[in-house]
Amino acid sequence: MSAASVERPHEERPLIAEANRLMDRNPGYRVEIIGGQLLVTPPPDGPHADALTSLSVPFLTAGLHGSETRVLQGVGLWLPASAEDYAIPDLAVVDADYRDRYVENNSYEPLCFRLVLEVTSSNWKTDLKTKVAAYAEAKVPVYVIVDRKHQRLHVLTDPVESEYATHRFHSPGQLVTLPDSIGAKVTLDVTEILQAGRAKKNPDQG
């Protein structure tokens, strides 16, 4: 086990204590601490879940949920920027020994994350701005964003300080092959994913 897995009492960590209170009072909400700020995200809509399931299939088909890596949803990534910061990506590809990297609050050390993925909701600016900096600072090699607001898919690689040196946009009709560093060849169909995530109502969600 990592030394970081030794938990400190939550009363000594006011933001984490408040995050836990918010989760207890709001079942289904996602509560994160990024940049010393509490972020509360309402439960996802059906198309968000549909897109996430559609996304999971190529990762599973490629064998990434096996002995070397695992494909996880809703697991926390402990962020290095602050003593209490953590994010909860919609989907992640992690090293199979991630359990040995536990920190606290269902969160794990960033070095075991090979990829994080977000499907945007009403708070899409968080995924497109705030989390870009957070994941880059954590040195997560690949960050994928399904941008339902603007109907495109982002692939960010090569983290440098608080940004990614490479940021590519992909539109419907394109096939996107992710970097081999995640552990297998994974190709995403942008049209299929965006169609799965399309909401007939609430246009702000894309």
N, C-alpha and C positions, 0 to 999 in steps of 0.2 A: 504494500500500500504506500502511496505517496505520503510524505510528511504533511502535505497540504490537506489531507483528508481529516485531520484532527479539527473538529468543529469547536468554535467558540460560542459561548452562550449568546442567544439572540438579543438579550437585553443589552449587551455590549455593542450591538450592531443595529442601530435604530432603523435604518432603511430596510434591512432584511426582516426585522420584526414587523414593520408596517406592511411589507410585501406579503408576508405570511397571513397577516390579518385580512388584507384585501382578498387574498385567494380563498380564505375560509368564508368570507362574507359574500363572495361573488363566484359561485361554482361555474366552471366552464370558461372563465376569463383567464387570459394570459397576463401575468404580472412579471415585468422585467425591471432591472435597474441598469441603466446605461448612462454613462457620464454623470453619475451621482443623481440621476433623476428617475423617479418611478414612472414606468410606462404601463398603462393598463389597456389591453386590447379585448374588445367584446368577442364572444364566441363566433367562430367563422360561419359563413352561410354555406348552403348546400353546394353551389358551384366551386367554392374554395376547396371543400373536401373532395369534390369530384376531380378537380385539377391535381390535387395532391396524390390521390390514388392513381390517376393516369401517369403521373410522374414516377411513382414508386415502381411501376411495372418494369421499365427498362433497366433500372438499377438491380432489381431482383433477378430478372432474366439474365443479366450479365454475370450473375454469381457473386455479387458484392455482399450478399447476406450469407456469409460463409465462415470459414475458419480464419481468414486473414482480416476481413473487414465485416462490419455490420451496418445495416441501414435502419436508422432510428427516427421516430417522429416525436417531437415535443420534449426532447431531452435538453437540459441546460448546458450552456458553454460558459465557463467562468472566465470573465474578462480581466485582463491585466491592468486596465487603466485606473481602477480604484479597488479598495479593499472589499467593497460590497457589490461590485458590478457583475451582472450575469445577463445573458440573452438566451432566449429559447427559440431557436430556428424551427421552422415547420418540419424540415427533414434534414438529416445529416448522414454522411458516410464517415464512420469512425473506425479506428483500429479495433480489432477484435478484443484486445486486452483493455478496453476503455474502463472496465470496472476497477482496475488498479489505479486509475487516475481520478477517482472521485474526490471532490472538494467538499461541497455541502449544497443543500437546497436542490437536490437532484441535478447538480451541475458537475461538469468534469473539466479537467485541464485542457486548454486549447490545443496542445501539441498532439492530441490523439484524433483531432478532427481533420479529415482530408477534404471535405466539402460541406458547405452549409447551403440551404436552399430556402427561399421565402416565396410564398404566394401572396401578393398584395391584397389588402382589404381596404376599408375606409381610411385607415391611417397609412396610406401608401407612401407618404413622404418619409416615414420612419425607415422603411425597407430600402428606399432609394437614396437616402442621405445618412441618417443617423447610424444605421447598421453597417453601411459601407465602411465608415471610419472605424467602428467598433471591431468588425471582423478583420479589417486590415491590420489594426493595432495588435490583434490577437494572432496575427500571421496565419490565418486560415488560408490555405493555398487557392481554393476555388470557392467563389460565391456566385450562386445562380439566383436570379430574381425573375419570377413569372409576373410581369407587369400588366395586370388586368386593366389598370387605368388607361394606359397608352397602347395596349395590345401589342406588346413585344416581349422578347425574352432577352435578358441581360446575362452575360457571362463575364465575370471579373476574375482576373488571375494576377499573379505576381505582386503580392502585397508589399508596399514600401511605406513605412511609418503609418500615417492615417489614411492612406488611399491605395488603390490598386493601379499598378502601372499600365495594365491592359484591361480595357473595358469595351466589350463588343456588344452591339445591339443586333438582334435577329428578328425578322418579321415573319408573318404567316407565309407559308410556302417554302420555308427553309428547313433543312435538317441540320442539327448542330451536334457535332461530336465533341464531347468533353475531354479535357486533358487526361492522358494516361495515368497521371499521378494519383488519381482516385482509386486505382487498382484494377481497372478493367475498361474495355471500350464500351462507352455508353453514348448512344445517339438519340437525341430528342427531336420529336416532330413538333415544330412550333405551332403549326395549325391545330393539331390534335389537342395539345395542351391548352391553348388559348380558348378553343371552342368548349372544352370541358369546364373551364373556369368562367365562361361568360354568363353574367347574370342578366335576366330580362328586366329586373328592376334595380333600383339603387345604382344609377349610372356612375356615381363617384367611385364605385368599387371596380369599374372596368368591365 
